[in-house]
Each structure stands twice: as C-alpha cells, then as structure tokens.
C-alpha cells in the first residue's frame, strides 16, 4: 500500500538552475524549451543519485515558485518590484523595506492581475507528465497556494477594474487551482503541494512591522486573524473532495536571502490552530533553522497528518551530519508516529532563479545526508 519507504526523503520543490539555463532564460532563446527539458532531466538525476524517494522536477521551467503562472494564465502579468514601486501606496517606505531585507527591487518579479484570469494552458500538468515519464520514483508537484496568489497578485490600482475586491479574485484563483489539482489527481500525481509562505508573514512579522516583504505580499492585509481565516477557507475550497494525491501545504519563513537575520522568526505554535482546520494531509515545515522554534508544536497537528520535516537548511553550505539529523528525527518520532514523518530540506534550493540559496553540489550533499539519516533510522 505504501508508495514510499518509512522516512521517505523528498524535496520542497526547486533546484538551482544550471548557468546555461539561466543564460538561456535571460536571452529568451528559441530553444529554451529543450534546455528546460535538459535541466529537468539533470535535476531528476541528481535527486535520484542523492537517494531521494519522492522527486520533483526542480521547477526548472519557472522563474520562481509562483511567477511562472503568468506564462500559463491570461489576465496576469509579471512586473518587477521596480515597476510596482510606481503603484504601491507608500513608495519610499517600500523601497527602504526591500533594501533593509536584502531584496533588490529589480531581481524579483511579481505576478500582477491586470484582467480576468483564465487558464491558457495547464499550470503544471504538462510538467508533471514530463517528470512522470522520466522517473520511476513517486513524484511531488508544487503549486503556489490560493492565499499567496490572491494576496500578492491583487494590486489595487492595476487589478480593481477586473476584480473590485481581492475576495472576487480569490474565487477565480480557487477555481483555477481546483481544476489543475483535479487533473493532476486523475493523472496519478503522488503528492501535490501548495506553497503558502505568506502565512508566516501574518503570524511572525511582529506587531511593529506594518508591512514586510514576504514573497511580494504587497496588498495590505486585514487583521492577521481575519487573513488566516480567509487563507484556511481558500485552501479548503481548493482541495475539497479531491482524492488520490497526498495534498500538502508548505509554510516556511522566507527563502530569499542567505542572511538568516533578515528572515522571519517564530514557532509554528501560532499557526497550528489554523493548520488544524485545513483539510490537507501533510504539512511541509522547516525545522533545520533555529528560527522555527520547538518541535513540541507539532504534537497538536491533526491526528494522522503527515509532516514534511525540514531537517537540512538549504541556505547554509555546511552539510548537516546524518547522525545529527537522525537524532532530531528520533525526537520528532517521540512526538508523532514515525509513519507520519517525511524528510526534506526547509525550503527549495533555488526558489528564485536569479538568487538560488544553494549550489547544485551543496543541494546534492544535503539530500545525501538526509538519505543517509533515513537509512540509519530505518535500520
Ligand atoms: Zn519555503
């Protein structure tokens, strides 16, 4: 029945793109598609060689973990932070914020809604088929979550003609993600993961911060409680009644910089009550970074929910010793049963194409460490 061994090793999604792919993306070369195929085959091979049990396509076709949807949807356009500066309410404050948080305004692009959304092409179904055709391992497919998408892509001055409110946009976002996941389920995807990093901005940004940069969470938020209720509702509407794949939710505290001190900090405690209301089967969480707080919080996850345990830090170059990883996993296995534990890095290794947090060599070595730890744990 089990699709994978005990303590399966997996990834959060992205893999650092090779230099030749980045160059081709920049130049928009006509053979980009072929090069993306090649880079994907390489990402799959490196994961398999490292001992990963549930592989992803490394998101090699994406500019970042959510911006790629612009190529596949009508009504949404990629804009750089520099473009958006013209439209945010407090331009100077936003610019200061980006620089304080080590985010170059030109480097990160935000999908921005400028018309009615519709699927021009599948978001990830074609990528899934390619992945499936090139590995015998179970596979994970990642999608940006409905809260992230409706929060970050609704920029009042640009979006309100098509969608007077963010809630109306969210209705269409939910429909699009549902259609996609239903198709992935029918096609046999093993794990479908929704990435919702902005949830951590709601609970960890602190009372002093009026607005933080968190994967371009541009729209001012209502109270955190209201926003979390909204997010829970959207996630539940997306996954409602879909059977087949393990439906997972990834929440980290940001993966845009190697400077740990600019990233958000805080225990998952504050999110657990909201996780408990979400009808997903797995929570993919970061625990290699000390910013993530205590494991004890996981005791209160819904009974039976799987945990994707972040056990290596994608932003550091030192490789975590397998014995240490195994010791930390054993501590978790004293809190939730071993059958519920998957092993993964805290986040992707190349969330943003231009600013990967790791090299492919480091990423490989970290996954090998996870696999070595899994071997010890299984024995
Ligand atoms: Zn993440």
Boltz pocket constraint, residues with backbone or C-beta under 6 A from the ligand:
constraints:
  - pocket:
      binder: B
      contacts: [[A, 12], [A, 197], [A, 250], [A, 251], [A, 252], [A, 253], [A, 254], [A, 255], [A, 346], [A, 347], [A, 348]]
      max_distance: 6.0
